[in-house]
């Protein structure tokens, strides 16, 4: 049965999973089935990765704009490139 949300084809997969972890994730996510649990967990991973990428891009744009405008930024964590 196709996933209504994404309309992408679904395929039968076979995994060996830790049942305790799967049950905990199912409860945390409020999923009704183990398949729904895995679907929701995958959606979260994909979503969080996208959010992190966008946040880092915004961070880097902010740093570059500050340097371009002659602002002095204090690198308290020592993560900025030395130029």
SVG drawing of the C-alpha trace seen along z (x, -y; Angstrom):
<svg xmlns="http://www.w3.org/2000/svg" viewBox="-3 -48 48 58">
<polyline fill="none" stroke="black" stroke-width="0.4" points="0.0,0.0 1.5,-3.4 2.3,-6.0 -0.5,-8.6 1.7,-11.3 4.6,-11.0 3.0,-8.8 6.3,-7.0 6.4,-3.2 6.8,-1.2 8.9,2.0 9.0,4.8 12.3,4.8 13.6,7.2 15.6,5.9 16.9,7.3 16.1,4.6 16.4,4.3 12.8,4.9 13.3,2.8 14.4,-0.2 11.6,0.2 9.0,0.4 10.4,-2.7 10.5,-4.6 6.9,-3.5 5.7,-4.8 7.6,-8.0 6.3,-8.7 2.8,-7.6 2.8,-5.2 0.3,-2.5 2.5,0.0 6.2,0.7 6.1,-0.3 4.6,-3.7 7.3,-4.0 10.1,-3.6 8.4,-5.9 8.1,-8.6 11.7,-8.2 12.9,-8.5 10.8,-11.6 12.3,-13.1 15.9,-12.3 15.3,-13.8 13.6,-16.9 16.2,-17.6 19.0,-17.2 17.4,-19.7 16.9,-22.1 20.5,-21.8 21.7,-22.4 19.6,-25.6 20.7,-26.8 24.4,-26.3 24.0,-28.1 22.4,-31.0 25.1,-31.0 27.8,-31.0 26.0,-33.8 25.8,-35.9 29.6,-35.4 30.5,-36.3 28.3,-39.4 29.8,-40.5 33.3,-40.1 32.4,-41.8 30.9,-44.8 34.0,-45.2 32.3,-44.1 34.6,-42.5 33.2,-39.2 34.7,-37.5 35.3,-33.8 34.7,-32.6 34.7,-28.9 37.6,-29.1 35.7,-27.9 36.1,-30.7 38.7,-30.4 41.8,-32.5 42.3,-34.8"/>
</svg>
